[in-house]
């Protein structure tokens, strides 16, 4: 099998668009790696560079430890499955699957045997004589997968292969793809914008934003301890509640997090309190997921927030209440800085608008970690903004409350997330 490594890989298109910005990523032998991010974040461009369909502007693509930048696609032992199936309409299913073996000069008898084995494994053994136009969307995608699998490649590359299918079929094929690739032990890089696919299928997830790699880890790691504010906002349904908080330290007792007119106390014996205490007198972002909030009686003691229900959403198995607790929400724009911004400028403006709103200081006053002064970040409007917080809380399917009702919620302090003015996680040795 094959390992894949990207070393400072950058891709700038001829019109000056920066699609991928210094991405470093290692994919182990037999690993199922998912590249996750919104449309236009550069994930498909990364896949095409691994396949040899795009040349990196700079950096190195390594296959099994060998530089592959100049290696033609046919010599990379890679099979790619596309979003639109890309089947030959005039060929039968069997001929479509067998086509790469025919090109490789394999004799008819072993070729037919391999096609039959692959088709049987994918559940399309009974349609080998049909044309693609006679198949359903799910069957056509299985044919496309079969054509890739039959080559016995070292790496599978899958570019949003399920996005054109209905939700029920997507769930079925998710299980088939992940099970089959693990059974074959093939290194797989899978591109998607669907976080459900990423979190259910991946060994590890690499989350991208505007060509920049934001976080890499197991599904549990990136969901449970996101490295940046963007990852925290991107993952999860409903989205993580992100609130502006002022920090006040009561030495050897607790750290107070003031959320509007209410407050939570982080115990001093919580290891995270030392990291948060460095922001005494400043404002940070506190994140809390819906599962960290539990409705309680109005007179309950401890870490409790009180508010009034703005509106309810009914989802059959549960209801979501959106609670006004008098705090200020931080809203992260998925698309981030402009795509045509230079790489260095885009890196500096990642969470630039949060700077002034959280600290009261102009962005020019805040130096980047490299010592370079942040500039012009406030001229990029609409990227991160504030609004009254609507705290998402999970309730029973049809609760006996409605919009306007008061509600108190207990907060699991050990499940809080903390981010600084740059959007980076505040933690001690995170992960």
C-alpha positions as CSV (number, residue, x, y, z in Angstrom):
1,X,0.0,0.0,0.0
2,X,1.0,3.7,0.0
3,X,1.6,6.6,2.3
4,X,0.9,10.2,1.2
5,X,2.6,13.3,2.5
6,X,2.2,16.9,1.6
7,X,5.0,19.3,2.6
8,X,4.3,23.0,2.5
9,X,2.1,22.5,-0.6
10,X,0.8,25.7,-2.2
11,X,-1.3,26.2,-5.3
12,X,-1.7,29.5,-7.0
13,X,-3.7,29.5,-10.2
14,X,-2.8,31.6,-13.2
15,X,-5.3,34.4,-12.4
16,X,-3.6,34.8,-9.0
17,X,-6.2,32.9,-6.9
18,X,-4.5,31.2,-3.9
19,X,-6.3,27.9,-3.6
20,X,-4.0,26.0,-1.2
21,X,-1.7,27.8,1.3
22,X,1.3,25.8,2.7
23,X,-0.6,22.6,3.6
24,X,1.3,20.0,5.6
25,X,-0.5,16.7,6.0
26,X,0.6,13.0,6.4
27,X,-1.7,10.1,5.5
28,X,-0.6,6.8,6.9
29,X,-0.7,3.4,5.1
30,X,-4.3,2.1,5.1
31,X,-5.7,5.2,6.7
32,X,-9.1,6.8,5.8
33,X,-8.4,10.5,5.8
34,X,-11.3,12.9,5.1
35,X,-10.7,16.5,3.9
36,X,-13.6,18.6,5.2
37,X,-14.6,22.1,4.5
38,X,-17.0,24.4,2.7
39,X,-17.1,24.8,-1.0
40,X,-14.1,26.7,-2.4
41,X,-11.8,25.9,0.6
42,X,-9.2,24.1,-1.6
43,X,-9.9,20.5,-0.6
44,X,-10.5,19.2,-4.1
45,X,-7.4,21.0,-5.3
46,X,-5.4,19.1,-2.7
47,X,-6.9,15.9,-4.0
48,X,-6.1,16.8,-7.6
49,X,-2.5,17.6,-6.7
50,X,-2.1,14.2,-5.1
51,X,-3.6,12.6,-8.2
52,X,-1.2,14.5,-10.5
53,X,-4.0,16.4,-12.2
54,X,-2.7,19.7,-10.9
55,X,0.9,20.7,-10.3
56,X,1.7,22.4,-7.0
57,X,3.1,25.9,-7.3
58,X,5.5,25.1,-4.4
59,X,6.0,22.3,-1.9
60,X,6.3,18.6,-2.3
61,X,3.8,15.7,-2.8
62,X,5.4,12.5,-1.5
63,X,4.2,9.0,-2.2
64,X,5.8,6.3,-0.1
65,X,8.5,8.8,0.9
66,X,9.4,9.5,-2.8
67,X,8.9,12.9,-4.4
68,X,6.0,12.6,-6.9
69,X,5.7,16.2,-8.2
70,X,6.8,15.3,-11.7
71,X,5.3,11.8,-11.7
72,X,2.5,11.4,-14.3
73,X,-0.9,10.4,-13.0
74,X,-0.8,6.9,-14.6
75,X,2.4,6.0,-12.7
76,X,1.1,7.0,-9.2
77,X,-0.9,3.8,-8.5
78,X,-3.9,6.0,-7.7
79,X,-7.6,5.5,-8.5
80,X,-10.0,8.4,-8.3
81,X,-13.8,8.4,-7.9
82,X,-15.5,11.6,-9.0
83,X,-18.7,13.3,-8.0
84,X,-20.4,12.9,-11.4
85,X,-19.5,9.1,-11.8
86,X,-17.7,9.7,-15.2
87,X,-18.9,6.4,-16.8
88,X,-18.7,5.6,-20.5
89,X,-22.3,5.7,-21.6
90,X,-21.8,3.4,-24.6
91,X,-20.2,0.6,-22.5
92,X,-21.9,-1.9,-20.3
93,X,-21.3,-2.0,-16.5
94,X,-18.9,-4.9,-17.0
95,X,-17.0,-3.1,-19.7
96,X,-16.8,0.1,-17.6
97,X,-15.3,-1.8,-14.7
98,X,-13.0,-3.8,-16.9
99,X,-11.7,-0.8,-18.9
100,X,-8.6,0.1,-16.8
101,X,-7.6,-3.6,-16.8
102,X,-8.0,-3.7,-20.6
103,X,-5.8,-0.7,-20.9
104,X,-3.2,-2.4,-18.7
105,X,-3.2,-5.4,-21.1
106,X,-4.7,-8.0,-18.7
107,X,-5.9,-11.2,-20.4
108,X,-9.7,-11.6,-20.8
109,X,-10.1,-14.6,-18.4
110,X,-8.4,-13.0,-15.3
111,X,-9.9,-9.7,-16.2
112,X,-13.5,-11.1,-16.2
113,X,-12.8,-12.9,-12.9
114,X,-11.7,-9.7,-11.2
115,X,-14.7,-7.7,-12.6
116,X,-17.1,-10.4,-11.3
117,X,-15.5,-10.4,-7.8
118,X,-15.6,-6.6,-7.5
119,X,-19.2,-6.3,-8.8
120,X,-20.3,-9.0,-6.4
121,X,-18.7,-7.2,-3.5
122,X,-20.5,-4.0,-4.5
123,X,-23.8,-5.6,-5.0
124,X,-24.0,-4.9,-8.7
125,X,-23.2,-8.4,-10.0
126,X,-26.7,-8.7,-11.6
127,X,-26.4,-5.6,-13.7
128,X,-23.1,-6.2,-15.5
129,X,-24.8,-6.3,-18.9
130,X,-26.7,-3.0,-18.5
131,X,-25.7,0.4,-19.7
132,X,-25.2,3.3,-17.2
133,X,-28.4,5.0,-18.4
134,X,-30.4,2.0,-17.1
135,X,-29.0,2.3,-13.6
136,X,-30.0,4.3,-10.5
137,X,-27.7,6.9,-9.1
138,X,-26.5,4.6,-6.3
139,X,-25.8,1.8,-8.8
140,X,-23.8,4.2,-11.1
141,X,-21.7,5.3,-8.1
142,X,-21.0,1.6,-7.3
143,X,-19.9,1.1,-10.9
144,X,-17.5,4.1,-10.6
145,X,-16.1,2.6,-7.3
146,X,-15.8,-0.8,-8.9
147,X,-13.8,0.7,-11.8
148,X,-11.4,2.2,-9.2
149,X,-11.2,-0.8,-7.0
150,X,-10.5,-3.3,-9.8
151,X,-7.2,-1.7,-10.5
152,X,-6.0,-2.6,-6.9
153,X,-4.4,0.8,-6.4
154,X,-2.2,2.0,-3.6
155,X,-4.4,5.1,-2.9
156,X,-8.1,5.8,-3.4
157,X,-9.0,9.4,-4.0
158,X,-12.7,10.3,-3.6
159,X,-14.1,13.7,-4.5
160,X,-17.5,14.1,-2.9
161,X,-18.8,10.8,-4.4
162,X,-22.1,10.9,-2.6
163,X,-23.2,14.5,-3.0
164,X,-25.5,13.8,-5.9
165,X,-27.4,11.0,-4.0
166,X,-30.5,11.3,-1.7
167,X,-29.9,11.2,2.0
168,X,-31.0,7.5,2.6
169,X,-28.7,6.2,-0.2
170,X,-25.8,8.4,1.1
171,X,-26.1,6.8,4.5
172,X,-26.1,3.3,3.0
173,X,-23.1,4.0,0.8
174,X,-21.2,5.7,3.6
175,X,-21.2,2.4,5.4
176,X,-20.3,0.4,2.3
177,X,-17.4,2.7,1.3
178,X,-15.8,2.8,4.8
179,X,-16.2,-0.9,5.3
180,X,-14.9,-1.8,1.9
181,X,-11.8,0.4,2.0
182,X,-10.9,-0.9,5.5
183,X,-11.4,-4.5,4.3
184,X,-9.0,-3.8,1.4
185,X,-6.6,-1.9,3.6
186,X,-6.3,0.8,0.9
187,X,-5.1,4.3,1.9
188,X,-8.0,6.6,1.2
189,X,-8.4,10.4,0.9
190,X,-12.0,11.4,0.8
191,X,-13.2,15.0,0.1
192,X,-16.6,16.2,1.4
193,X,-18.3,19.3,2.7
194,X,-20.7,17.1,4.8
195,X,-19.6,16.8,8.4
196,X,-21.8,13.8,9.0
197,X,-19.8,11.9,6.4
198,X,-16.5,13.1,7.8
199,X,-17.3,12.3,11.4
200,X,-18.8,8.8,10.7
201,X,-16.3,7.6,8.0
202,X,-12.9,9.0,8.9
203,X,-9.9,7.6,10.8
204,X,-8.8,11.3,10.9
205,X,-10.3,14.5,9.7
206,X,-8.4,17.4,8.1
207,X,-10.5,20.6,8.2
208,X,-9.7,23.4,5.7
209,X,-10.7,27.0,5.4
210,X,-9.8,29.1,2.4
211,X,-6.8,26.9,1.5
212,X,-5.4,26.8,5.0
213,X,-5.4,23.7,7.1
214,X,-7.2,24.5,10.4
215,X,-7.1,21.3,12.4
216,X,-6.3,17.6,12.0
217,X,-7.3,14.8,14.3
218,X,-9.7,11.9,14.9
219,X,-13.4,12.7,14.7
220,X,-13.5,12.7,18.5
221,X,-10.6,15.1,18.8
222,X,-11.7,17.7,16.3
223,X,-15.3,17.7,17.6
224,X,-14.4,17.5,21.3
225,X,-11.4,19.9,21.3
226,X,-11.4,22.0,18.2
227,X,-8.1,23.8,17.6
228,X,-9.6,27.1,16.4
229,X,-12.8,29.1,16.7
230,X,-13.6,28.3,13.0
231,X,-13.5,24.6,13.6
232,X,-15.6,25.0,16.7
233,X,-18.3,26.9,14.7
234,X,-18.1,24.6,11.7
235,X,-18.6,21.3,13.4
236,X,-21.8,20.2,15.2
237,X,-25.5,20.5,14.8
238,X,-26.8,22.7,16.2
239,X,-23.7,24.8,16.0
240,X,-21.6,25.5,19.1
241,X,-22.8,28.5,21.1
242,X,-20.0,31.1,21.0
243,X,-20.3,33.9,23.6
244,X,-18.2,36.9,24.5
245,X,-16.9,36.7,28.1
246,X,-15.0,39.0,30.3
247,X,-12.4,37.3,32.5
248,X,-11.8,38.1,36.2
249,X,-9.4,36.1,38.4
250,X,-10.1,35.4,42.1
251,X,-6.7,33.9,42.9
252,X,-6.8,30.4,44.4
253,X,-10.6,30.4,44.3
254,X,-12.0,30.6,40.8
255,X,-12.0,32.5,37.5
256,X,-15.2,34.4,36.8
257,X,-16.5,34.5,33.2
258,X,-19.0,37.3,32.9
259,X,-21.5,36.8,30.1
260,X,-23.6,40.0,29.9
261,X,-25.2,40.4,33.3
262,X,-24.7,36.7,34.3
263,X,-21.5,34.9,35.3
264,X,-20.0,31.4,35.4
265,X,-17.2,30.4,37.8
266,X,-14.4,28.2,36.6
267,X,-12.9,26.4,39.6
268,X,-9.3,27.1,40.4
269,X,-8.6,23.3,40.5
270,X,-9.6,23.0,36.9
271,X,-6.3,22.8,35.0
272,X,-7.8,25.1,32.3
273,X,-8.3,28.0,34.8
274,X,-4.5,28.7,34.8
275,X,-4.6,29.3,31.0
276,X,-7.8,31.4,31.1
277,X,-6.4,33.4,34.1
278,X,-3.8,35.0,31.7
279,X,-6.6,37.0,30.2
280,X,-7.6,38.7,33.4
281,X,-9.4,42.0,32.6
282,X,-9.8,41.0,28.9
283,X,-12.5,39.4,26.8
284,X,-12.3,36.0,25.3
285,X,-14.7,33.7,23.4
286,X,-16.4,30.9,25.4
287,X,-17.9,28.0,23.5
288,X,-20.6,25.6,24.8
289,X,-22.4,22.9,22.8
290,X,-26.1,22.1,23.3
291,X,-25.2,18.8,25.0
292,X,-23.4,20.8,27.7
293,X,-26.7,22.5,28.7
294,X,-29.4,20.9,30.8
295,X,-32.7,22.5,31.7
296,X,-33.1,22.8,35.5
297,X,-35.4,24.4,38.1
298,X,-35.2,28.2,38.2
299,X,-33.9,28.1,41.8
300,X,-31.1,25.5,41.0
301,X,-27.7,26.2,42.4
302,X,-24.3,26.0,40.7
303,X,-23.3,26.9,37.2
304,X,-26.7,28.1,35.9
305,X,-27.8,30.6,33.3
306,X,-31.2,32.1,33.2
307,X,-33.0,33.3,30.1
308,X,-36.1,33.5,28.0
309,X,-37.0,31.4,25.0
310,X,-36.8,33.3,21.8
311,X,-38.2,30.5,19.6
312,X,-38.4,26.7,19.3
313,X,-37.5,24.3,16.5
314,X,-39.2,20.9,16.5
315,X,-37.1,18.0,14.9
316,X,-39.3,15.0,15.8
317,X,-36.9,13.2,18.1
318,X,-36.1,16.5,20.0
319,X,-36.8,20.2,20.2
320,X,-34.3,23.0,20.2
321,X,-34.9,26.0,22.3
322,X,-33.0,29.2,21.5
323,X,-32.5,31.1,24.7
324,X,-31.8,34.8,25.2
325,X,-29.5,35.0,28.2
326,X,-28.4,38.6,27.8
327,X,-25.0,37.7,26.4
328,X,-23.3,38.6,23.2
329,X,-22.7,36.0,20.5
330,X,-19.6,35.8,18.3
331,X,-20.6,34.7,14.8
332,X,-18.0,33.2,12.5
333,X,-18.4,33.6,8.8
334,X,-17.7,30.3,7.1
335,X,-16.1,31.9,4.0
336,X,-13.6,34.0,5.9
337,X,-11.3,36.4,4.2
338,X,-11.4,37.1,0.5
339,X,-10.1,34.3,-1.8
340,X,-8.0,36.7,-3.8
341,X,-6.0,38.0,-0.7
342,X,-2.3,37.3,-0.7
343,X,-1.3,34.3,1.5
344,X,0.4,36.3,4.2
345,X,-2.4,38.8,4.4
346,X,-5.0,36.1,4.6
347,X,-3.2,34.3,7.3
348,X,-3.0,37.4,9.4
349,X,-6.7,38.4,8.9
350,X,-8.0,35.0,9.9
351,X,-9.8,36.3,12.9
352,X,-8.9,39.9,12.6
353,X,-12.3,41.3,13.1
354,X,-12.6,39.6,16.5
355,X,-9.6,41.5,17.7
356,X,-11.2,44.9,18.0
357,X,-14.5,43.6,19.2
358,X,-13.1,41.5,21.9
359,X,-10.3,43.7,23.1
360,X,-11.3,47.2,22.1
361,X,-7.9,47.6,20.4
362,X,-7.4,48.2,16.7
363,X,-6.0,45.3,14.8
364,X,-2.8,47.2,14.0
365,X,-1.9,47.1,17.7
366,X,-2.0,43.3,17.9
367,X,1.2,41.6,16.6
368,X,1.1,38.2,15.0
369,X,3.0,35.4,16.6
370,X,5.9,35.9,14.1
371,X,6.2,39.5,15.2
372,X,4.6,40.9,12.0
373,X,2.0,43.6,12.8
374,X,-1.5,42.8,11.7
375,X,-2.7,45.3,9.2
376,X,-5.9,46.1,7.2
377,X,-7.9,43.4,8.9
378,X,-10.7,45.8,9.7
379,X,-11.2,46.6,6.0
380,X,-12.7,43.1,5.4
381,X,-16.3,43.6,6.4
382,X,-18.8,41.1,7.6
383,X,-16.4,38.3,8.5
384,X,-17.1,38.0,12.3
385,X,-19.8,40.0,14.0
386,X,-21.7,40.2,17.2
387,X,-25.3,39.9,18.0
388,X,-27.5,39.0,21.0
389,X,-26.8,35.4,21.9
390,X,-29.4,32.7,21.2
391,X,-28.3,29.8,23.3
392,X,-29.2,26.5,21.6
393,X,-30.6,24.0,24.2
394,X,-31.9,20.5,23.6
395,X,-35.4,19.7,25.0
396,X,-37.9,16.8,24.8
397,X,-39.6,16.4,21.5
398,X,-42.7,18.5,22.4
399,X,-41.9,20.4,25.6
400,X,-44.5,22.2,27.6
401,X,-42.9,25.6,26.9
402,X,-43.1,28.1,24.1
403,X,-41.6,31.3,22.9
404,X,-41.4,33.8,25.7
405,X,-41.2,31.3,28.5
406,X,-38.3,31.6,31.1
407,X,-35.8,28.8,31.2
408,X,-32.8,28.0,33.4
409,X,-30.0,25.8,32.2
410,X,-27.2,24.1,34.1
411,X,-23.8,24.4,32.3
412,X,-21.2,21.6,32.4
413,X,-18.1,23.6,33.1
414,X,-15.8,20.8,32.1
415,X,-17.4,20.9,28.6
416,X,-16.6,24.6,27.9
417,X,-14.2,25.7,25.2
418,X,-12.1,28.8,25.3
419,X,-10.6,30.9,22.4
420,X,-8.5,34.0,22.3
421,X,-8.8,37.1,20.2
422,X,-7.1,35.4,17.3
423,X,-9.5,32.5,17.4
424,X,-7.0,30.0,18.7
425,X,-7.8,27.6,21.5
426,X,-6.8,28.6,25.0
427,X,-5.7,25.4,26.7
428,X,-2.8,23.7,28.4
429,X,-1.2,21.1,26.1
430,X,-4.5,20.7,24.2
431,X,-4.9,17.1,23.1
